[in-house]
Amino acid sequence: MAESVKVTILGVDYALRTNDETLLRELAEEIDTELKDLQTKLPTQPPAKLAVLNALNNAERNAHARANEVRELERLTEDVSGLVDKLEQILV
């Protein structure tokens, strides 16, 4: 059952519902750190713009991670196909 958890990001408290409090707190802390880092680099920018920039950074990281996963899956598929071919040759 989802429980309400309070997290603070850039000094603003958010009451959120979650089934995994530990994960939510870790993610909120990570986002808070990323936003504070951006705020240090871009001190004149409003929090909403920092949030958008952070969202874009995270989206880019996720896209690269997905692409890497696809490449790894393709490599593993080729490896398995090669092993199947070898097994078929041995068993024939």
C-alpha positions as CSV (number, residue, x, y, z in Angstrom):
1,M,0.0,0.0,0.0
2,A,1.3,3.4,-0.9
3,E,2.4,5.6,1.9
4,S,3.0,9.4,2.0
5,V,6.6,10.5,2.2
6,K,7.9,14.0,2.5
7,V,11.0,14.9,0.5
8,T,12.8,18.2,0.0
9,I,14.1,19.3,-3.3
10,L,15.8,22.7,-3.7
11,G,14.3,23.7,-0.4
12,V,10.7,22.9,-1.3
13,D,8.9,20.1,0.5
14,Y,6.9,17.6,-1.4
15,A,4.5,15.1,0.0
16,L,4.5,12.1,-2.3
17,R,3.0,8.7,-2.3
18,T,5.1,5.6,-2.9
19,N,5.4,1.9,-2.4
20,D,9.1,2.1,-1.9
21,E,10.1,4.9,0.5
22,T,13.8,4.1,0.4
23,L,13.9,4.4,-3.4
24,L,11.9,7.6,-3.4
25,R,14.2,9.2,-0.9
26,E,17.3,8.1,-2.8
27,L,15.9,9.5,-6.1
28,A,14.8,12.8,-4.4
29,E,18.3,13.2,-2.9
30,E,19.9,12.5,-6.3
31,I,17.6,15.1,-8.0
32,D,18.2,17.6,-5.3
33,T,22.0,17.2,-5.7
34,E,21.7,17.5,-9.5
35,L,19.6,20.6,-9.2
36,K,21.9,22.2,-6.7
37,D,24.8,21.5,-9.0
38,L,23.0,23.2,-11.9
39,Q,22.0,26.1,-9.6
40,T,25.7,26.6,-8.8
41,K,26.6,26.7,-12.5
42,L,23.6,28.8,-13.5
43,P,22.8,30.9,-10.4
44,T,20.5,33.4,-12.2
45,Q,18.2,30.7,-13.6
46,P,14.8,30.1,-12.0
47,P,14.2,26.7,-10.4
48,A,11.7,25.7,-13.1
49,K,14.3,26.2,-15.8
50,L,16.8,24.2,-13.8
51,A,14.2,21.4,-13.5
52,V,13.7,21.3,-17.2
53,L,17.5,21.2,-17.9
54,N,17.9,18.5,-15.3
55,A,15.0,16.5,-16.9
56,L,16.7,16.8,-20.3
57,N,20.0,15.7,-18.8
58,N,18.3,12.7,-17.3
59,A,16.4,11.9,-20.5
60,E,19.7,12.0,-22.5
61,R,21.4,9.6,-20.0
62,N,18.4,7.3,-20.2
63,A,18.5,7.3,-24.0
64,H,22.2,6.4,-24.0
65,A,21.6,3.7,-21.4
66,R,18.7,2.2,-23.6
67,A,21.0,2.3,-26.7
68,N,23.7,0.6,-24.8
69,E,21.2,-2.1,-23.6
70,V,20.1,-2.7,-27.2
71,R,23.7,-3.0,-28.4
72,E,24.4,-5.5,-25.5
73,L,21.3,-7.5,-26.3
74,E,22.3,-7.7,-30.0
75,R,25.8,-8.8,-29.0
76,L,24.4,-11.5,-26.7
77,T,21.9,-12.6,-29.4
78,E,24.8,-13.1,-31.8
79,D,26.8,-15.0,-29.1
80,V,23.9,-17.3,-28.5
81,S,23.3,-17.8,-32.2
82,G,27.0,-18.7,-32.6
83,L,26.7,-21.2,-29.8
84,V,23.6,-22.8,-31.2
85,D,25.3,-23.2,-34.6
86,K,28.3,-24.9,-32.9
87,L,26.0,-27.2,-30.9
88,E,24.1,-28.1,-34.0
89,Q,27.3,-29.0,-35.8
90,I,28.5,-31.1,-32.9
91,L,25.2,-32.9,-32.6
92,V,24.8,-33.7,-36.3
